Amino acid sequence: MTCNLVIFDCDGVLVDTEAAANRHLVAELTQVGYPVSLEECRRRFVGRALWSIQQEIEAEAQIRFPPDWSEAVRTDLERVFDVVGVNPVPGAQAAVRALQDAGLPCCVASSGRMSKMRKTLGLTGLLPMLQDVLFSADMVANGKPAPDLFLYAAAAMGVLPRNAVVVEDSVPGAIAGSAAGMRVFGYVGDPETDAAGLDAHGAHLFDDMTDLPRLIADNAALPPD
């Protein structure tokens, strides 16, 4: 496998936002009449776009969400990040810098909207490294676990899918990466991450982001699973 591009997910991979984002989502879903635990929220919804979560719940529970619910939740969440702050995932800056210094292009493909990516990457100091190569699920017809976003990002970067790798922390992201024909590296540094789910969908698990450049180099000569 020739690696010509590293596609990073954003939340939970580059920026440490999963805990705050899921607590916020639990509160918002409870408010519309769909109470869910934090554990179930993370298991079912991490890595997915809010509009796809809304569609699933509306079909499952016959709940009518307020107009523009997903947009309102996304806007409120950005305000939450302003209040509580955001930290980078440990080692993320070093990993991106090492890959770029080695001449390996990087980009970000997230289920979040563009303004949230710019917000969280900006608060963590990562935005100057990646600001021109951000891709949102809003740019494609189908979000993760469909492969559309990763295929779109690879095409925009001028790289064949088989020559790209994906760095993910969610099962929908791993499914999307595999469906796109890309090798998937599953970051499990957060103990709440579904490591078993990532492994079951073919992700190569690792728990130290600073190891990523070496892992990509070590796997570059291996055929896809």
N, C-alpha and C positions, 0 to 999 in steps of 0.2 A: 504494500500500500504506500503510495506516495502521498504525503501530507502537504498540502499547499494552503490550507486555511483552518483556523481554529474558530469555531462558532461557540461563544459563551452564552448560556442563559444568564439572566441578570440576578433576579432575587434568589438568595440562598447560594449562589455561585460566586458572584462578584460583590454583592452587597448583603449585609446581614439584616434582612427585612422580614423574614418569614414569620417570626414570632409576633411582631407587631401587626403585620398585615392579616394574619389569621385571627388574632383576637378581634380586630376590627370587623372582619368578615363574619365571625360568629355573632357579634352584636347586631350587625345589620340584618343577617338572616333571621335571627330571633325576632327582630322588630317587625318583620313582614309575616311572621307566623310560621317560621320554619326553624324551631330551636334545634341546635346541633352542638355537640361537644367540640372542644378544641381539637381533640384527638381525631374525631371523625372528619372534621373540616380539613385538617392537614392530609389525612389519608385519601379523601375523595377529591379535593379541589386544588391542592398545590400544583402549580404549573399550568393552570388553565385560565383562559380569559374569563372575566366576569360575565360577559354576555352569554357565554356557553354554559356557565354554571346556572345562570338565571333560566335559560331555556330548559335545562334538565329538570330543575326543581318545579318549574311551572307545569311541565308534562307529567312529572311524577306525583306531585301533591295537589295539583289543580289550584295553585295559589296564584293570584293575580298581583303581580308586582307593580309598584307605582311607575308611571311613565318616567323614562330616563333614569331608572334605578341604578343601572351600572355606571352611568356617567357621574351621578351624584356620589356614589360610593368611591369611585376613583378620585374624584376631586377632594372629598373629605379625607381620604387616606394620605394624599399628598400634604394636607395640612397637619395630619398626625406626624408625619415624618419631620416636618418643620419643628414641631414641639418636642418630640422625644429624641430626635437626632437619628442618624444612621451611621453605622460603622462598616468599613469594608470587611469582607470575609478575610480572615487571617491568611496572609500570603498571596492574596489576589493581585495586589499591585506588583509584587515581585515577579509573579508568574507571567502576567501580561507583558511586563517590561522585558523579561528574559526571552520570551517568544518573539517579540518585536525586534529586539536586538539581534536575534538569530536570523532575522529576515523572514519570519513566518507571519503572514498577515493574520490579524484577529478581527472579529466583529462580535456584535451582541444581537441575539434574536430572542425577544421576550414576549410573553403573553400580555405584559403590561403596555400601556399606551406610551407614546414617545415622551410626553411631558413628565411622566413618572420616572422613566429611565434617566432622563436628563437631571431630574431632581435628585434621585438617590446616588447616581454616579457623581453628580456635582458635590453632594454633601460628603462623599468619601474620597474625593480627590482623584477619582478614576476618569472623570469626563474628558479631560484634555487628551488622554491616551486613546479614547474611543469615540469621540463625539461625532466624527464623520462617517461612522460605520455602525449605526444603530438601526435595527429593524424590529418593527412591532407587528403583533398579530393583526392589528387594524389594517395592515397593508395587504392581507390575503383573505380569501373567502372562508377558509377553515383554519381554526387555531389548533394547537396541540390537543390531542395526540395525532392529528393529521400531519403529514410531512410538509404541508404547503409552505410554512414559514421558513424552514431550513432550506428547502429547495429555492425559495425566492432569494434568501440571503446569499446562497452559493452562486446563483446566477448573477446577482448584482455585483458580486465580488469577482466574477469571471472564473470560477473554479467549478470543475465537475464534481457532482455529489460524492463520487467514490474517492475523491482526493481531499475531502473535508472531514474533520472530526468535530464532534459535538461534546460540550462539557455541560452536564445537566445534574440536577439534584432531585428531579421529580420523575415519577413513573410515566406520566403523559409525555414528558420531554424525551425520555428514553425510547418510548414507543415511536414517537415522531422521528427521532434521529435514525433509528433502525429502519423505519419505513422509507426514509429518504435515501437509504443505501450508504449511510455514513457510520463510521466507527463512533461509539458512544463511551465517554468516560463519565462515570457516576461519582460525584463528590458526596461523601458521607461523613464529612467533618462534624455536622450537626447530629447529635444523638437521636433527634426526633425524625431524621430522614428515613424513608422506607428503603433501607439497604437491600432487604430481601426482594422487594419489588423491582428495584433497579437491576439486581443480579438476574432475576428471572427473565428480564427483557434484554439480556445480553450486554449490559453495561460493564465496563471494566472499572471496578470500584477502587477508590483511593480516598484517603482522609486528610492529606496534607497538600494544600494547594501549591506549595513551593515545589512539590515533586512533579507537578504536571509537565513541565518542559522535558524532563528526563523520561517520563512515562511515554510521552508522545514519540520521542526519539527512539525509545526501545521497541515500540510497537509499530513503527513506520514500515518495517520490512515484513511484517506479518500479514497474511491474507485476512480479509474480514471473516468473522465467525459464520 
